[in-house]
Amino acid sequence: MSAPHTTMPVMGTSIFARIKGLVTEPSATFASILNQPTGIIWVLLLIIVPSVIAQVLYWQSVDFNYFVSVMAEPMASAEAEQMITGMTSMGTTGMMAMSVVSVIVAIPIVMAIFSGYLLLANRIAGTEQRSFKTWFAVVAYSSVFGAITGLGAIAHVLVDSSGQIMPEMLAVTNLNALVTQFPYGHDLYRLMTSIDLFSIVALLLMAVALIQNGHRAVSAVLIASMPSIIMWSISLM
């Protein structure tokens, strides 16, 4: 007798159906995304908007003198003086504008770089060929739960009455906020603040997408995690 034929469940293509599917049926959801890479703009907005709101709220409530003093503390006196002068001239409004623009620009750029990397891995591996748009959709949907980090940052700012938190610590889901709580300037501060629970979730979801596209499980996990491992290693330097 031949083996019974199994098929993936049919998944909805709306952004909300796909987000739900990433939790309940990730393989079937990525099969849908790989074949119909739609809803990318809405996913980007879902990720970016909470982070932008968090930055606006943060710079409206932060103790600017505290922020500047903490940033300057680990620097040599000449460098610290130059940085203090520059930040003071910008003020909170200038810093807020720069942070908001950075969020709006950086998130799509990082996703585009990661998408290009997956496209290259796809070409080299010889698995079913997909377009850059398709891999961008995979990266975007894999990162969608990062919106929770943005919402957590908003809540963090709203409940904080001291105004004495650094921007990196807005993300209450990174390992430094959750576990180590190293102070700014500590040798492991940058590493621990760069490792976020939802970034790990994103890597696992990208691995699922790669498996769905024909990669073996081990190679899928290695390909998905390599850029982050490199960035985490750089943060130790």
Solvent accessible surface area in square Angstrom, and as a share of the most:
residue,aa,sasa,rsa
1,M,246,1.10
2,S,104,0.67
3,A,88,0.68
4,P,120,0.76
5,H,161,0.72
6,T,116,0.67
7,T,106,0.61
8,M,94,0.42
9,P,66,0.41
10,V,150,0.86
11,M,37,0.16
12,G,39,0.37
13,T,59,0.34
14,S,64,0.42
15,I,25,0.13
16,F,154,0.64
17,A,34,0.26
18,R,0,0.00
19,I,33,0.17
20,K,139,0.59
21,G,1,0.01
22,L,6,0.03
23,V,105,0.60
24,T,81,0.47
25,E,76,0.34
26,P,41,0.26
27,S,44,0.28
28,A,3,0.02
29,T,0,0.00
30,F,0,0.00
31,A,17,0.13
32,S,18,0.11
33,I,0,0.00
34,L,5,0.03
35,N,104,0.53
36,Q,94,0.42
37,P,24,0.15
38,T,64,0.37
39,G,26,0.25
40,I,22,0.11
41,I,117,0.59
42,W,165,0.58
43,V,0,0.00
44,L,21,0.11
45,L,79,0.39
46,L,68,0.34
47,I,13,0.07
48,I,19,0.10
49,V,69,0.39
50,P,12,0.08
51,S,28,0.18
52,V,29,0.17
53,I,78,0.39
54,A,3,0.02
55,Q,30,0.13
56,V,47,0.27
57,L,47,0.23
58,Y,2,0.01
59,W,10,0.04
60,Q,130,0.58
61,S,59,0.38
62,V,15,0.09
63,D,50,0.26
64,F,37,0.15
65,N,123,0.63
66,Y,62,0.24
67,F,6,0.03
68,V,11,0.06
69,S,62,0.40
70,V,20,0.12
71,M,38,0.17
72,A,9,0.07
73,E,137,0.61
74,P,81,0.51
75,M,75,0.33
76,A,63,0.49
77,S,96,0.62
78,A,75,0.58
79,E,103,0.46
80,A,12,0.09
81,E,121,0.54
82,Q,140,0.62
83,M,32,0.14
84,I,69,0.35
85,T,90,0.52
86,G,33,0.32
87,M,23,0.10
88,T,85,0.50
89,S,93,0.60
90,M,78,0.35
91,G,20,0.20
92,T,50,0.29
93,T,97,0.57
94,G,21,0.21
95,M,10,0.05
96,M,43,0.19
97,A,53,0.41
98,M,97,0.44
99,S,19,0.12
100,V,26,0.15
101,V,87,0.50
102,S,55,0.35
103,V,24,0.14
104,I,84,0.42
105,V,72,0.41
106,A,45,0.35
107,I,40,0.20
108,P,38,0.24
109,I,89,0.45
110,V,79,0.45
111,M,11,0.05
112,A,35,0.27
113,I,120,0.61
114,F,20,0.08
115,S,0,0.00
116,G,27,0.26
117,Y,65,0.25
118,L,0,0.00
119,L,38,0.19
120,L,105,0.52
121,A,15,0.12
122,N,0,0.00
123,R,119,0.43
124,I,136,0.69
125,A,53,0.41
126,G,59,0.57
127,T,23,0.13
128,E,108,0.49
129,Q,89,0.40
130,R,34,0.13
131,S,58,0.37
132,F,88,0.37
133,K,114,0.48
134,T,8,0.05
135,W,0,0.00
136,F,24,0.10
137,A,0,0.00
138,V,0,0.00
139,V,4,0.02
140,A,0,0.00
141,Y,0,0.00
142,S,1,0.01
143,S,24,0.16
144,V,3,0.02
145,F,34,0.14
146,G,23,0.22
147,A,10,0.08
148,I,81,0.41
149,T,23,0.13
150,G,3,0.03
151,L,102,0.51
152,G,17,0.17
153,A,8,0.06
154,I,25,0.13
155,A,52,0.40
156,H,42,0.19
157,V,10,0.06
158,L,120,0.60
159,V,119,0.68
160,D,40,0.21
161,S,117,0.76
162,S,65,0.42
163,G,8,0.08
164,Q,85,0.38
165,I,27,0.14
166,M,11,0.05
167,P,36,0.22
168,E,70,0.31
169,M,37,0.16
170,L,7,0.03
171,A,23,0.18
172,V,52,0.30
173,T,19,0.11
174,N,1,0.00
175,L,44,0.22
176,N,0,0.00
177,A,22,0.17
178,L,89,0.44
179,V,106,0.61
180,T,46,0.26
181,Q,127,0.56
182,F,50,0.21
183,P,92,0.58
184,Y,67,0.25
185,G,48,0.46
186,H,73,0.32
187,D,129,0.67
188,L,62,0.31
189,Y,6,0.02
190,R,135,0.49
191,L,22,0.11
192,M,34,0.15
193,T,22,0.13
194,S,52,0.33
195,I,22,0.11
196,D,19,0.10
197,L,78,0.39
198,F,46,0.19
199,S,40,0.26
200,I,63,0.32
201,V,52,0.30
202,A,8,0.06
203,L,19,0.09
204,L,103,0.51
205,L,15,0.08
206,M,5,0.02
207,A,5,0.04
208,V,37,0.22
209,A,0,0.00
210,L,0,0.00
211,I,76,0.39
212,Q,56,0.25
213,N,8,0.04
214,G,54,0.52
215,H,17,0.08
216,R,206,0.75
217,A,59,0.45
218,V,109,0.63
219,S,41,0.26
220,A,0,0.00
221,V,71,0.41
222,L,95,0.47
223,I,31,0.16
224,A,1,0.01
225,S,18,0.12
226,M,79,0.35
227,P,26,0.16
228,S,10,0.06
229,I,75,0.38
230,I,90,0.46
231,M,103,0.46
232,W,50,0.18
233,S,51,0.33
234,I,88,0.45
235,S,11,0.07
236,L,99,0.49
237,M,174,0.78
